């Protein structure tokens, strides 16, 4: 696999996840199904925040979680069974209270082609009530420290 740092990323220093496209990831057209891309976005998002210290144990201890409120995906080229891909992500916004945003870029290293660009927004919720809630101090510190400037996606309002 190509070194992720050698690829042309939209923003510097992405958190990356290597992906191998399986036969069961494909649809009737023979390429990765749109639902699979959403799963990959979820997988890299969790891996990223956990690497920053925002573990599931912290979620449970605070009773809070960041729930996705919006996802936009631009499918630029197809991924096929057997492809090896690198999915990069960045935290691109945090309003200091409730909302955060994230940007994604999926690259096929063999031809250096960007297959997908996506953005998502998130809101802090109370895990019991599922209602919006101010982010706990622990989340606020982690999110604020991890935000990358220069994003091209959805701004946190």
C-alpha positions in Angstrom: 0.0 0.0 0.0 1.2 3.5 -0.8 2.3 5.6 2.1 -0.8 7.8 3.0 1.5 10.8 3.4 2.6 10.6 -0.2 -1.0 11.2 -1.5 -2.5 14.5 -2.5 -4.8 15.3 0.4 -7.3 18.2 0.5 -6.0 19.2 4.0 -2.8 18.4 5.8 -2.2 15.4 8.0 -5.4 13.3 7.7 -6.2 10.6 10.1 -6.4 7.6 7.8 -8.0 4.2 7.5 -7.0 1.5 5.0 -9.9 -0.2 3.3 -10.1 -3.3 1.1 -13.2 -3.4 -1.0 -14.8 -6.9 -0.6 -17.1 -8.6 -3.1 -20.0 -8.2 -0.7 -19.4 -4.4 -0.6 -20.4 -4.2 -4.3 -23.9 -3.7 -5.7 -25.5 -4.9 -9.0 -23.5 -2.4 -10.9 -20.3 -4.1 -9.7 -19.0 -1.2 -7.7 -19.0 -0.3 -4.0 -22.6 0.4 -2.9 -23.4 3.9 -1.5 -24.4 2.4 1.8 -20.9 0.9 2.2 -19.3 4.4 1.8 -21.5 5.6 4.7 -20.2 2.7 6.8 -16.6 3.5 6.0 -17.2 7.2 7.0 -18.6 5.9 10.3 -15.7 3.6 10.8 -13.0 6.2 10.2 -14.9 8.8 12.4 -14.9 6.5 15.4 -11.3 5.4 14.9 -10.3 9.0 14.7 -12.1 10.3 17.8 -11.0 7.3 19.8 -7.4 8.0 18.8 -7.9 11.5 20.2 -9.1 10.1 23.6 -12.8 10.4 23.0 -13.4 6.7 23.7 -16.6 4.9 24.1 -15.9 4.7 27.9 -15.7 8.5 28.0 -19.1 8.7 26.1 -20.6 6.3 28.7 -19.1 8.2 31.6 -20.4 11.6 30.4 -23.7 10.2 29.1 -23.1 12.3 25.9 -22.3 11.5 22.3 -21.9 13.4 19.0 -24.7 12.3 16.7 -24.6 12.8 12.9 -27.1 15.5 11.8 -26.1 15.7 8.1 -23.8 13.9 5.7 -23.0 15.1 2.1 -21.2 12.7 -0.2 -19.8 13.5 -3.7 -19.2 10.2 -5.5 -16.4 11.1 -8.0 -15.3 7.6 -9.3 -16.2 4.0 -8.5 -14.4 1.6 -6.2 -14.5 -2.0 -7.2 -14.0 -5.4 -5.4 -10.3 -5.9 -4.8 -9.5 -2.2 -4.7 -7.3 -1.0 -1.8 -8.2 2.5 -0.6 -7.2 5.0 2.0 -9.9 7.1 3.7 -8.7 10.3 5.3 -10.6 12.5 7.7 -10.3 15.7 9.6 -12.3 17.5 12.3 -13.0 20.8 10.6 -15.2 22.7 13.0 -16.3 23.0 16.6 -18.6 25.7 17.9 -17.4 25.3 21.5 -20.9 24.2 22.6 -22.9 21.7 20.6 -21.8 21.2 17.0 -18.8 19.8 15.2 -18.0 19.1 11.5 -15.8 16.6 9.7 -14.4 16.3 6.2 -13.5 13.1 4.4 -11.5 12.1 1.3 -11.3 8.6 -0.1 -8.3 7.9 -2.4 -7.2 4.9 -4.4 -3.4 4.9 -4.1 -2.7 2.8 -7.3 -3.8 5.7 -9.5 -3.9 8.4 -6.8 -7.5 9.2 -7.8 -9.9 10.7 -5.3 -13.1 8.6 -5.4 -15.2 10.4 -2.8 -15.3 13.7 -0.9 -17.7 14.0 2.0 -18.6 16.3 4.9 -20.7 15.6 8.0 -22.0 17.7 10.8 -22.7 16.5 14.3 -24.6 17.6 17.4 -24.0 16.6 21.0 -26.8 14.6 22.5 -27.7 13.2 25.8 -27.5 9.4 25.3 -30.5 8.7 27.5 -32.9 11.3 26.2 -31.4 11.6 22.7 -32.0 15.3 23.0 -29.4 18.0 22.2 -27.1 18.8 25.0 -24.1 20.9 25.6 -20.8 19.0 25.0 -19.1 18.0 28.2 -15.8 19.7 29.0 -13.8 16.6 28.1 -15.4 16.6 24.6 -14.9 20.3 24.2 -11.2 20.1 24.9 -10.6 17.2 22.6 -12.6 18.6 19.7 -11.2 22.2 20.0 -7.6 20.9 20.0 -8.2 18.6 16.9 -9.8 21.1 14.5 -8.0 21.6 11.2 -8.3 25.0 9.5 -8.9 25.4 5.8 -11.8 23.1 5.3 -13.9 23.3 2.2 -17.0 21.6 3.6 -20.0 22.6 5.6 -19.3 25.2 8.2 -20.5 24.7 11.8 -23.1 27.3 12.6 
